[in-house]
Amino acid sequence: MFIKRFGRIKKRTFAVLAICLLAVILPVFFLFITTTKQVKSSNIAHFSLNERASRQSVQGLGYNLISYHDENLLKNNSFEPLVYKQNFNVDSGDEETLKIVMPDDLEAGSYEDDFFIGAKAEVLTNDPEGNPVLKKTGIVEEILSDQIDDFQSLQLPPDLPQEIRWSTVAELEQKVVLGGSKGYILYIDAFTETHLLKLPTTNDIVGICVFDNNFLAVDQKGVFYKSTDALNWQRVFSADQKFLLNKASEQDSGAQNESSEQDTINWHDLSSYVDEQGKTIFMAVGEEGYLIYGDLENYYVGRINTKQNINSVTANANGFYLVGDNSSAFYSANGEVFQILDIPLQANWQTIASRGNQILLGGDQGEVVFSNDGSQFENISSDSITGISLQFSEQNDQSSLEQIVFNPSFVSCSILGNEQFVMLDSRGLLYFSQDLGKNWSSLNERQGNRYNLIQRLSSGRLVRAGFDSGVEYAAMGLTIKLDSKLEQGKYEDGDLLRLEQLATKPNIKPLLEKDEILPGEWFVSDPQVADVQFRENSPEGGKSSLRIDLTESINPIDQLFGIYSDQELDLETSLTADYILQQNISEPEIDKLKNNAIFDFEFWAKSNSPDPIELSLSIKGLNLESEQFSKEIHGDWKKYQGVFVVPKNSVQDDSLVWLQIEFHGSGTIFLDNIRIKVADHFEQDLFADLADDLANVPIMRLELVPLGDQAYPSESWLSSEKSYSFYYQDEGNLKIISQPNLVTCLEACRKYNINPWLTINSQASDLELRHFMQYLFGQQNTPLGELRDQHGALGRYSETFNRFYLEINDQNKLFVNDWQKKSYVNRVIQILSETPEYTQIKNRLVFIDGMEYKENIISSDADYHASDFTLQDDISNIDQLNQHIENFSEMIPRNPGRMSTSGFDLVRRTELLNPDIRLADLISVSLSMLGDEVEAALLNFDLTSDIPENSFVECYAQIGRSIAGMSPYVLSSNYEQENIIAFAYGSENKRTIIIANLSDSSASCQILNIDLKGFQQSFYDANGELLEQSVMKLSKTVFSILPGGVVVLEGNVK
């Protein structure tokens, strides 16, 4: 039909049409191909695996294990003692005694005078090269505190007016403030700088105290001022304007009653204290029994019923003590209720001082009384006081106006340590006693100076100030005697004394709310017959145990008492046992009770009673009655074991659950090492919560097993217990810390083929270091080698691990300069190297310098340096990544003695401070550090709390074990990448490639010049979750990576 209508098409015409069609199609085809390539190039990151970047192999990625699951429902399960350590710089001495200037460390003043008697002592000195060496070890036999040195004058500001009378002083963190006449304030900064200040008043400053880390001052007319820095003061309120206080008028009722300057109340003194709830309260006292008390938001006026002048006030942990005319002496816990003090002497009391529970009073006719507990007072006035006063009068120039004074008027006093008192009378004469007032002597070495104030400061100085604007101070020293003399030489300036004392009760009573329960606190029915003691402890019980005397029982029992905090606990129903012992089970252990039914328990016990003592154990506070498990205790130490069942759904939310132990019988019983765990968890190892693929990393830093730590007793790692927890007192607060046995940790490392990294802190003694080497690497026939086997070691560790890392650091912050830090590192290395065990492990032992150097220069003999890395923000591109690496590199200390810094540093902990940080951010930073200056990087890992780092441990572990021992390879790209970064490592024919996406959108990537068939590919998202893991079936693949995600490729090249 077509042919009939249009005719036949000629061949030439057909050829022309074909050519025209090709002319149109070919350009379009080539344009399509070109555009497609350009689109692919812009969306796919291409990398090529090139030659080895360095022959230096990396040690990989690992963990810094912060804490672990003990699994025990109880805390403080072994009744372990608290440890207190102090370091003193020796000032002088002889072959027997050491003389020490009282340290500026305020904690040193918080101990009782005899607290460190019996403490372990170690004295270090410097050799000719300046390196520390051991000089003496021993036990403290005698310690005398507050030994007064010579007084010296303080350099005062040149613009200080003459005849300023200083009448009050306070100290806060080395800031000393004196208040004087005419509104003047003298600020002394660490006894190096002085500043003269003038408050907006012409009245005398009569009281200064510390109030909530501020200074609070009051002048004679009741105007209050406060300062946060001792330099800038602001007015708070005026007592006269606030309360309209006036003196009682002596005029008759018909006379005009006009307020005048003479009618207002004069104020005399100011003090403050922190109550049991941690709240600071002040009290100012004045004429006619008036006082003001409270805090700076709510303050009140009060008045003593006797309406006598109150001249002085002091405070301790119990409350306020205030004294005045006509034998006025009172105690008040809060300023509202007052108790009359039973003073065995009548006087016009002018001054009062306190130290702990001790109280000292001075009157205007030579009267002195003292109380050791704040309630029972004794008269310590003495004829020797009269004799000193008369002698002073006779020695004065007869032409002077000085009259003979028999009974001095005391205006200031202070209690020193070691049973010492200092009293100051109105003539500036100092009276001194070293035996609680039995005998008195004079401290005035020269005459002509008039003093008005004497005060011991918490920093260990005795300050006296006079009427002529002058201020003098004397250093307060310690004299310490050890149990044996030096065999040669003497103690001298530059020596360092280290003391370690164990205590069964806190040195400072912890501050708790009324119903607050201290974690790990044991409550007992009678604290008078129970004590933690060192005389007896079980074979697996550390250093101490709990002793209970059941000779006299209290029935019925309706109240329990904390043996560490003295907290009181009222029972809902009375109990009829001979003795009760309880501990609260806190979170997260409560969840274990909710989720499990069967629990194993064990404890060690001993009794010296001829008849068995019945011990019954049960869980209280459940809504269903639980089974009570009973054992009869008789004879020497024995481990008792059993099983109890917690009924299902018996734990109520927000209810208090207790372990309760009841005792029935008579005699003395010792209890130790109580453990309660879920039945199938009792014998689990340290890393039981970790899957095998998470635990299998090349390096693990065991931060949870410290040596030489300030908070831990020496050789606490040597305990035979698998793990235990105990108290550490930090600035008055009691904290629970845990300690696993060292063998327990190392056997876990052996099981998972992990190279252990241990830390040695700056309180490690020479003996502890030698014991450490013998315990780990000594022969089985050595004492500590036998102990190691008893603790469960499968053999000595000299050939167990490829590497054994030992880090030497100063996390205690003891050293003040780089020389001391370097010297300590070298000293530890030398001590360890001189042990017999060193030859067995020296080729595997790696010494790490963990110090932070101010000059950023390291010169110790360690093999490596350890640094910390903190990541605060996420990383969106490679430029930001490079900036992070550059900043970190600048922080690594340089060693001028090394030819190269390549691989000299190890990152001991990586901390993430931002929950928005992604896996790609962490991995790109960690791998970017490896190779050039860093050989290994460790990530913080906590088995007890959910820290951000925990989300990424799976990917971190996989990469860490895969690249360990490999060398970095170059991965190049034809195009500069902004958001995709790739890393490659290899050893022989093994290769590992890691690709990270730093952008906020998905990205694609391809490796061009390597056959990836048979490689394992692992895909992780930004949160560290493993999405897919499979074996690659193609040699070339385009990988799609989620934003913030990571891809790991592992395999062998053909």
Secondary structure as the mmCIF struct_conf table of DSSP 4:
data_model
#
loop_
_struct_conf.conf_type_id
_struct_conf.id
_struct_conf.beg_label_comp_id
_struct_conf.beg_label_asym_id
_struct_conf.beg_label_seq_id
_struct_conf.end_label_comp_id
_struct_conf.end_label_asym_id
_struct_conf.end_label_seq_id
HELX_RH_AL_P HELX_RH_AL_P1 PHE A 2 PHE A 6
HELX_LH_PP_P HELX_LH_PP_P1 ARG A 8 LYS A 10
HELX_RH_AL_P HELX_RH_AL_P2 LYS A 11 ASN A 43
STRN STRN1 ILE A 44 ARG A 52
BEND BEND1 ALA A 53 ALA A 53
BEND BEND2 ARG A 55 ARG A 55
HELX_LH_PP_P HELX_LH_PP_P2 GLN A 56 VAL A 58
STRN STRN2 GLY A 60 SER A 67
BEND BEND3 LEU A 73 LEU A 73
BEND BEND4 LYS A 75 ASN A 76
TURN_TY1_P TURN_TY1_P1 ASN A 77 SER A 78
HELX_LH_PP_P HELX_LH_PP_P3 GLU A 80 PRO A 81
STRN STRN3 LEU A 82 ASN A 89
STRN STRN4 SER A 92 GLY A 93
BEND BEND5 GLU A 95 GLU A 96
STRN STRN5 THR A 97 VAL A 101
HELX_LH_PP_P HELX_LH_PP_P4 MET A 102 PRO A 103
BEND BEND6 ASP A 104 ASP A 104
HELX_RH_3T_P HELX_RH_3T_P1 LEU A 106 SER A 110
BEND BEND7 TYR A 111 TYR A 111
TURN_TY1_P TURN_TY1_P2 ASP A 113 GLY A 118
STRN STRN6 LYS A 120 ASN A 126
TURN_TY1_P TURN_TY1_P3 PRO A 128 GLU A 129
BEND BEND8 GLY A 130 GLY A 130
STRN STRN7 PRO A 132 SER A 153
TURN_TY1_P TURN_TY1_P4 PRO A 158 ASP A 159
HELX_LH_PP_P HELX_LH_PP_P5 LEU A 160 PRO A 161
TURN_TY1_P TURN_TY1_P5 GLN A 162 GLU A 163
STRN STRN8 TRP A 166 LEU A 172
TURN_TY1_P TURN_TY1_P6 GLU A 173 GLN A 174
STRN STRN9 LYS A 175 GLY A 180
HELX_RH_3T_P HELX_RH_3T_P2 SER A 181 GLY A 183
STRN STRN10 TYR A 184 ASP A 189
TURN_TY1_P TURN_TY1_P7 ALA A 190 THR A 192
STRN STRN11 GLU A 193 LYS A 198
BEND BEND9 PRO A 200 PRO A 200
BEND BEND10 THR A 202 ASN A 203
STRN STRN12 ILE A 205 PHE A 211
TURN_TY1_P TURN_TY1_P8 ASP A 212 ASN A 213
STRN STRN13 ASN A 214 ASP A 219
TURN_TY1_P TURN_TY1_P9 GLN A 220 LYS A 221
STRN STRN14 VAL A 223 SER A 227
BEND BEND11 THR A 228 LEU A 231
STRN STRN15 TRP A 233 SER A 238
HELX_RH_AL_P HELX_RH_AL_P3 ALA A 239 PHE A 243
STRN STRN16 ASN A 246 ASN A 246
HELX_LH_PP_P HELX_LH_PP_P6 LYS A 247 SER A 249
BEND BEND12 GLN A 251 GLN A 251
TURN_TY1_P TURN_TY1_P10 SER A 253 GLY A 254
BEND BEND13 ALA A 255 ALA A 255
TURN_TY1_P TURN_TY1_P11 GLU A 261 ASP A 263
STRN STRN17 THR A 264 THR A 264
HELX_LH_PP_P HELX_LH_PP_P7 ILE A 265 ASN A 266
STRN STRN18 TRP A 267 VAL A 274
TURN_TY1_P TURN_TY1_P12 GLU A 276 GLN A 277
BEND BEND14 GLY A 278 GLY A 278
STRN STRN19 THR A 280 GLY A 286
HELX_RH_3T_P HELX_RH_3T_P3 GLU A 287 GLY A 289
STRN STRN20 TYR A 290 GLY A 294
BEND BEND15 LEU A 296 ASN A 298
STRN STRN21 TYR A 299 ARG A 303
TURN_TY1_P TURN_TY1_P13 ASN A 305 THR A 306
HELX_LH_PP_P HELX_LH_PP_P8 GLN A 308 ASN A 309
STRN STRN22 ILE A 310 ASN A 316
TURN_TY1_P TURN_TY1_P14 ALA A 317 ASN A 318
STRN STRN23 GLY A 319 GLY A 324
BEND BEND16 ASP A 325 ASP A 325
TURN_TY1_P TURN_TY1_P15 ASN A 326 SER A 327
STRN STRN24 ALA A 329 SER A 332
BEND BEND17 ALA A 333 VAL A 337
STRN STRN25 GLN A 339 ILE A 340
BEND BEND18 PRO A 344 LEU A 345
STRN STRN26 TRP A 349 ARG A 355
TURN_TY1_P TURN_TY1_P16 GLY A 356 ASN A 357
STRN STRN27 GLN A 358 GLY A 363
TURN_TY1_P TURN_TY1_P17 ASP A 364 GLN A 365
BEND BEND19 GLY A 366 GLY A 366
STRN STRN28 VAL A 368 SER A 371
BEND BEND20 ASN A 372 SER A 375
STRN STRN29 PHE A 377 ASN A 379
HELX_RH_AL_P HELX_RH_AL_P4 ASP A 383 GLN A 395
BEND BEND21 ASN A 396 ASN A 396
TURN_TY1_P TURN_TY1_P18 GLN A 398 SER A 399
BEND BEND22 SER A 400 LEU A 401
HELX_LH_PP_P HELX_LH_PP_P9 GLU A 402 ILE A 404
BEND BEND23 PHE A 406 ASN A 407
STRN STRN30 PHE A 410 LEU A 416
TURN_TY1_P TURN_TY1_P19 GLY A 417 GLU A 419
STRN STRN31 GLN A 420 ASP A 425
TURN_TY1_P TURN_TY1_P20 SER A 426 ARG A 427
BEND BEND24 GLY A 428 GLY A 428
STRN STRN32 LEU A 430 SER A 433
BEND BEND25 GLN A 434 ASP A 435
TURN_TY1_P TURN_TY1_P21 LEU A 436 GLY A 437
BEND BEND26 LYS A 438 ASN A 439
STRN STRN33 SER A 441 SER A 442
BEND BEND27 GLU A 445 GLY A 448
STRN STRN34 TYR A 451 LEU A 457
TURN_TY1_P TURN_TY1_P22 SER A 458 GLY A 460
STRN STRN35 ARG A 461 GLY A 466
TURN_TY1_P TURN_TY1_P23 PHE A 467 ASP A 468
BEND BEND28 SER A 469 SER A 469
STRN STRN36 VAL A 471 LEU A 482
BEND BEND29 ASP A 483 SER A 484
BEND BEND30 GLU A 487 GLY A 489
TURN_TY1_P TURN_TY1_P24 ASP A 493 GLY A 494
STRN STRN37 LEU A 496 ALA A 503
BEND BEND31 THR A 504 LYS A 505
BEND BEND32 ASN A 507 ILE A 508
HELX_LH_PP_P HELX_LH_PP_P10 LYS A 509 LEU A 511
TURN_TY1_P TURN_TY1_P25 LYS A 514 ASP A 515
TURN_TY1_P TURN_TY1_P26 PRO A 519 GLY A 520
HELX_LH_PP_P HELX_LH_PP_P11 GLU A 521 GLU A 521
STRN STRN38 TRP A 522 VAL A 524
BEND BEND33 SER A 525 SER A 525
HELX_RH_3T_P HELX_RH_3T_P4 PRO A 527 VAL A 529
STRN STRN39 ALA A 530 GLN A 533
BEND BEND34 PHE A 534 ARG A 535
TURN_TY1_P TURN_TY1_P27 PRO A 539 GLU A 540
BEND BEND35 GLY A 541 GLY A 541
TURN_TY1_P TURN_TY1_P28 GLY A 542 LYS A 543
STRN STRN40 SER A 545 ASP A 549
BEND BEND36 THR A 551 GLU A 552
BEND BEND37 ASN A 555 PRO A 556
STRN STRN41 ILE A 557 GLY A 562
TURN_TY1_P TURN_TY1_P29 ILE A 563 SER A 565
STRN STRN42 GLU A 568 LEU A 575
BEND BEND38 ALA A 577 ASP A 578
STRN STRN43 TYR A 579 ILE A 585
TURN_TY1_P TURN_TY1_P30 GLU A 587 PRO A 588
HELX_RH_AL_P HELX_RH_AL_P5 GLU A 589 ASN A 595
STRN STRN44 ILE A 598 SER A 607
BEND BEND39 PRO A 610 ASP A 611
STRN STRN45 ILE A 613 LYS A 620
BEND BEND40 GLY A 621 GLY A 621
BEND BEND41 ASN A 623 LEU A 624
HELX_LH_PP_P HELX_LH_PP_P12 GLU A 625 GLN A 628
STRN STRN46 PHE A 629 ILE A 633
STRN STRN47 GLY A 635 VAL A 645
HELX_LH_PP_P HELX_LH_PP_P13 VAL A 646 PRO A 647
TURN_TY1_P TURN_TY1_P31 LYS A 648 ASN A 649
HELX_LH_PP_P HELX_LH_PP_P14 VAL A 651 GLN A 652
TURN_TY1_P TURN_TY1_P32 ASP A 653 ASP A 654
STRN STRN48 VAL A 657 HIS A 664
BEND BEND42 GLY A 665 GLY A 667
STRN STRN49 THR A 668 VAL A 678
HELX_RH_3T_P HELX_RH_3T_P5 ALA A 679 HIS A 681
TURN_TY1_P TURN_TY1_P33 PHE A 682 GLU A 683
TURN_TY1_P TURN_TY1_P34 LEU A 686 ASP A 689
BEND BEND43 LEU A 690 LEU A 690
HELX_RH_AL_P HELX_RH_AL_P6 ASP A 692 ALA A 695
BEND BEND44 PRO A 698 PRO A 698
STRN STRN50 ILE A 699 LEU A 707
BEND BEND45 GLY A 708 GLY A 708
TURN_TY1_P TURN_TY1_P35 GLN A 710 ALA A 711
BEND BEND46 TYR A 712 TYR A 712
TURN_TY1_P TURN_TY1_P36 SER A 714 GLU A 715
HELX_RH_3T_P HELX_RH_3T_P6 SER A 716 LEU A 718
BEND BEND47 SER A 720 LYS A 722
STRN STRN51 SER A 723 ASP A 730
TURN_TY1_P TURN_TY1_P37 GLU A 731 GLY A 732
STRN STRN52 ASN A 733 PRO A 740
HELX_RH_AL_P HELX_RH_AL_P7 LEU A 742 LYS A 751
TURN_TY1_P TURN_TY1_P38 TYR A 752 ASN A 753
STRN STRN53 ASN A 755 ILE A 760
TURN_TY1_P TURN_TY1_P39 SER A 762 GLN A 763
HELX_RH_AL_P HELX_RH_AL_P8 ASP A 766 PHE A 777
BEND BEND48 GLY A 778 GLY A 778
TURN_TY1_P TURN_TY1_P40 GLN A 780 ASN A 781
BEND BEND49 THR A 782 THR A 782
HELX_RH_AL_P HELX_RH_AL_P9 PRO A 783 GLN A 790
TURN_TY1_P TURN_TY1_P41 HIS A 791 GLY A 792
BEND BEND50 LEU A 794 GLY A 795
BEND BEND51 TYR A 797 TYR A 797
TURN_TY1_P TURN_TY1_P42 SER A 798 THR A 800
BEND BEND52 ASN A 802 ASN A 802
STRN STRN54 PHE A 804 ILE A 808
TURN_TY1_P TURN_TY1_P43 GLN A 811 ASN A 812
BEND BEND53 ASN A 817 ASN A 817
HELX_RH_AL_P HELX_RH_AL_P10 ASP A 818 SER A 833
TURN_TY1_P TURN_TY1_P44 GLU A 834 GLU A 834
BEND BEND54 THR A 835 THR A 835
TURN_TY1_P TURN_TY1_P45 PRO A 836 GLU A 837
HELX_RH_AL_P HELX_RH_AL_P11 TYR A 838 ILE A 841
TURN_TY1_P TURN_TY1_P46 LYS A 842 ARG A 844
STRN STRN55 LEU A 845 ASP A 849
HELX_LH_PP_P HELX_LH_PP_P15 MET A 851 TYR A 853
TURN_TY1_P TURN_TY1_P47 LYS A 854 GLU A 855
BEND BEND55 ASN A 856 ASN A 856
STRN STRN56 ILE A 857 ILE A 857
BEND BEND56 SER A 860 ASP A 861
BEND BEND57 ASP A 863 ASP A 863
STRN STRN57 TYR A 864 LEU A 871
BEND BEND58 ASP A 873 ASP A 873
BEND BEND59 ASN A 877 ASN A 877
HELX_RH_AL_P HELX_RH_AL_P12 ILE A 878 MET A 891
BEND BEND60 ILE A 892 ILE A 892
HELX_LH_PP_P HELX_LH_PP_P16 PRO A 893 PRO A 893
STRN STRN58 ARG A 894 ARG A 894
TURN_TY1_P TURN_TY1_P48 PRO A 896 GLY A 897
BEND BEND61 ARG A 898 MET A 899
TURN_TY1_P TURN_TY1_P49 SER A 902 GLY A 903
STRN STRN59 ASP A 905 LEU A 912
TURN_TY1_P TURN_TY1_P50 PRO A 915 ASP A 916
HELX_RH_AL_P HELX_RH_AL_P13 LEU A 919 MET A 929
STRN STRN60 LEU A 930 LEU A 930
TURN_TY1_P TURN_TY1_P51 GLY A 931 GLU A 933
STRN STRN61 VAL A 934 ASP A 942
BEND BEND62 LEU A 943 SER A 945
HELX_RH_3T_P HELX_RH_3T_P7 PRO A 948 PHE A 952
HELX_RH_AL_P HELX_RH_AL_P14 VAL A 953 ILE A 963
TURN_TY1_P TURN_TY1_P52 ALA A 964 GLY A 965
STRN STRN62 SER A 967 SER A 972
BEND BEND63 ASN A 974 TYR A 975
BEND BEND64 GLU A 978 ASN A 979
STRN STRN63 ILE A 980 SER A 987
TURN_TY1_P TURN_TY1_P53 GLU A 988 ASN A 989
STRN STRN64 LYS A 990 ASN A 997
BEND BEND65 SER A 999 SER A 1001
STRN STRN65 ALA A 1003 ILE A 1007
BEND BEND66 ASN A 1009 ILE A 1010
TURN_TY1_P TURN_TY1_P54 LYS A 1013 GLY A 1014
STRN STRN66 GLN A 1016 TYR A 1020
TURN_TY1_P TURN_TY1_P55 ALA A 1022 ASN A 1023
BEND BEND67 GLY A 1024 GLY A 1024
STRN STRN67 LEU A 1026 VAL A 1031
BEND BEND68 LEU A 1034 LYS A 1036
STRN STRN68 VAL A 1038 ILE A 1041
TURN_TY1_P TURN_TY1_P56 PRO A 1043 GLY A 1044
STRN STRN69 VAL A 1046 ASN A 1052
#
